[in-house]
Amino acid sequence: MRYLSIVLFVLTVISCKTQNKKEIKTTTIEFKKEGELSILQRETDSLLVHFDIEIADTDYETQTGLMYRESMEQNQGMLFIFPDVAMHYFYMKNTEIPLDIIYIDDARKIASFQKNARPNDETSLSSEVPIKYVLEVNAGLSDTLGLQVGDSIAFTKK
């Protein structure tokens, strides 16, 4: 009887090792245009740039953000709208795209930046001042466009 138990155990172990592993497929998350956003220069109010935006204003959307995205077009961004004006912190867990994180106050003025946030980095990135909005765009765009603290935003929802 003991011999039979050993044989059954060995056969079970061998059969487990020879079974094919299931392939896990993830779906690509596509950009969904939910509005438009313009950034205006602080001194002249002239248009610096225009973005198509996806809006994150629910708990789930603000917690997920741009996670699991493989890329984003240069004219696209994600606007986070918070219900409060407070210090906010971001991190890049499960975010594959390097980003510029633009913190915006309740008067819709750029208050601070976190430039070139690294993919999958879990370091906490502070707004440094109380803010109401955050705009995430591809890394390097803030410098390329010459964005500055005090520039303002205007946006519309679809």
Sequence and secondary structure as in RCSB ss.txt:
>XXXX:A:sequence
MRYLSIVLFVLTVISCKTQNKKEIKTTTIEFKKEGELSILQRETDSLLVHFDIEIADTDYETQTGLMYRESMEQN
QGMLFIFPDVAMHYFYMKNTEIPLDIIYIDDARKIASFQKNARPNDETSLSSEVPIKYVLEVNAGLSDTLGLQVG
DSIAFTKK
>XXXX:A:secstr
 HHHHHHHHHHHHHHHHHS               EEEEEE TTT  EEEEEEEEEE SHHHHHHTTTT     TT
EEEEEEEEEEE  EE  TT  S EEEEEE TTSBEEEEEEEE TT    EE SS EEEEEEEETTHHHHHT  TT
 EEEEEE 
